[in-house]
Amino acid sequence: MSKPTIAVIIGSTRQARFGDKPARWFMEKVSDHADLAFELVDLRDFNLPIFDEVASNAYAPSASPEAQRWQEVVKGFDGYVFVLPEYNHSLPGALKNALDHDYTGWNRKPMGAVAYGSMGGARSLEHLRGIAVELQMVPLRNAVHIGGGDFFTVWSGGQDKPMSEIEDHLEVSLNAMLDELVWWTKATKAAREA
């Protein structure tokens, strides 16, 4: 039996984004995970228009072919980990737009995060968790937060050191999130299939 698959979604499309670095680190840490398979999903690979559909795809099919392609990708996963920056105390507009372009694909699946910024992306993640509840996802309690001195150590605008410089600070939260993600992925997948 194949492992449940988790999308690791890079939540920023900016050319100068930092998200690639923690995304690569996370993918290395989970490359041989015993219970889950992980696949990197980059919002840059989707040319999503600003949401302008007549309704959510819960009520009417989306007209945009790019939105339809995005919805097919979203529904193919059993859960999500968002690599999440904090822009002006919230999540990036590109991510909010991507979330709005689907409803049904997100339903009844867990979501975690690797959040970053001066405050560890905490405010951005709190906003994402509220949106996730409305999209009928299961937001995990635990997350990886890269903030403060750790963020400025690895951020390209700071010391730009490798993630290995701070990973010992992140291991406990990473393991707690992954344990929780395994449990909720198995539980929600079993319930969806029942």
Salt bridges, closest charged atoms under 4 A:
ASP20 OD1 - ARG17 NH2 2.81
ASP35 OD1 - LYS186 NZ 3.59
ASP42 OD2 - ARG17 NH2 2.64
GLU66 OE2 - ARG69 NH2 2.75
GLU72 OE2 - LYS75 NZ 3.18
ASP78 OD1 - LYS189 NZ 3.43
ASP78 OD1 - ARG192 NH2 2.99
GLU86 OE2 - ARG123 NE 2.44
ASP100 OD1 - LYS96 NZ 2.71
GLU126 OE2 - ARG129 NH1 2.70
ASP150 OD1 - HIS169 ND1 2.78
ASP160 OD1 - LYS21 NZ 2.95
GLU167 OE1 - LYS29 NZ 3.60
ASP168 OD1 - HIS169 NE2 3.77
GLU171 OE2 - LYS29 NZ 2.93
GLU193 OE2 - LYS189 NZ 2.95
